Amino acid sequence: MQIGTTLTRFIIEEERQHPEATGEFTGLLTELASAAKIISRDVNKAGLAEVMGITGRTNVHGEEVQRLDEFANSLVIHTTDHTGRLAGLASEEMDDIYPIPDKHPRGNYILVYDPVDGSSNIDVNVSIGTIFSIYRKRSASGVTLNDFLRPGREQVGAGYIIYGSSTMLVYTTGSGVHGFTLDPSIGEFLLSHENIQIPARGQYYSANEGNAPKWDPAIRHYVNYLREDDKASGRPYSARYIGSLVADFHRNLLKGGIFLYPGDAKSPRGKLRLLYEAAPLAFIVEQAGGAASDGEQPIMDLQASELHQRTPLFIGSSEDVATLEEFAQGKRAPEGIEGIRVSSV
């Protein structure tokens, strides 16, 4: 495709390669892009619009709900629930699944999403984003929780929208990863990054090192390894941590590197959500030639057992993730220190 091709045309051309396609999937991605444009508009005038600050309530994770979270969550629902493409939705901001109401037609897809990742950063003008994941419905009739509790390998599409110096939509349907930048002058997402490939090894690591004292020793040893001076392996790595998962992931996807959010003494199962954050980004990074792991196995192979399940996440360049796993699984340790296996999570 030519750079500057609209998102709609790109998706249509991609879908034409599949004779069994019905147009439902194309329509769903187009609706998500429309919601992203509205969110982008409000994010860009956050200092003027009433989208900053907290609502005064907490979500299922015990976190304070930002006004922008609430707005974006409702927007995605109202943009997609009446078009006949979805059977149900699940969001990080909702306690339970949201079956499409009887008054609307139902489709064959399931949408799982994080309406605004990093929303607490909007007050300080830091990049934030929306993450989404799409599955085919498997229940014969209606929709149940089991339609959502799926391994990442069953995704048929995943993507994110990052609201930064420009607004970008990055997605995959299993045929590579493509990025589109919003041109506000015409209100269209235009192809800007075709067939994104993450470098096999990067130069950056992204981690909240304020949590390091609570990490398993193996993870601390790995980070210390990244800091060592060794030109042959490209070390030391530079630390880059924004505190917004989408922003950290996006930089590493384009530049190479690894993002780490391990479990720790306080949260042994990690903090990030498997369905809303880890699995969709894992699908994207694998399609771009990278890898994603919980330290023991690929994120894409994890079977969700609950809607808001958490997981440790190590994601980025394939060689960096492989080295991390060697440390995490006790196969590698600094000289003079025997391998230390990461605590079971």
Sequence and secondary structure as in RCSB ss.txt:
>XXXX:A:sequence
MQIGTTLTRFIIEEERQHPEATGEFTGLLTELASAAKIISRDVNKAGLAEVMGITGRTNVHGEEVQRLDEFANSL
VIHTTDHTGRLAGLASEEMDDIYPIPDKHPRGNYILVYDPVDGSSNIDVNVSIGTIFSIYRKRSASGVTLNDFLR
PGREQVGAGYIIYGSSTMLVYTTGSGVHGFTLDPSIGEFLLSHENIQIPARGQYYSANEGNAPKWDPAIRHYVNY
LREDDKASGRPYSARYIGSLVADFHRNLLKGGIFLYPGDAKSPRGKLRLLYEAAPLAFIVEQAGGAASDGEQPIM
DLQASELHQRTPLFIGSSEDVATLEEFAQGKRAPEGIEGIRVSSV
>XXXX:A:secstr
  TT BHHHHHHHHHTT TT  SHHHHHHHHHHHHHHHHHHHHHTTTTSS  SEEEEE TTS EEEHHHHHHHHH
HHHHHTTSSSEEEEEETTSSS EE  TTS   SEEEEEEEEETGGGGGGT  EEEEEEEEE  SSSS  GGGT  
 GGGEEEEEEEEESSSEEEEEESSS EEEEEEETTTTEEEEEE S    SS SEEE  GGGGGGB HHHHHHHHH
HHS BGGGTBS EE   S HHHHHHHHHHH  EEEE  BSS TT SEEIIIIIHHHHHHHHHTT EEESSSSBGG
G    STT EE EEEE HHHHHHHHHHHBTS  STTS   B    
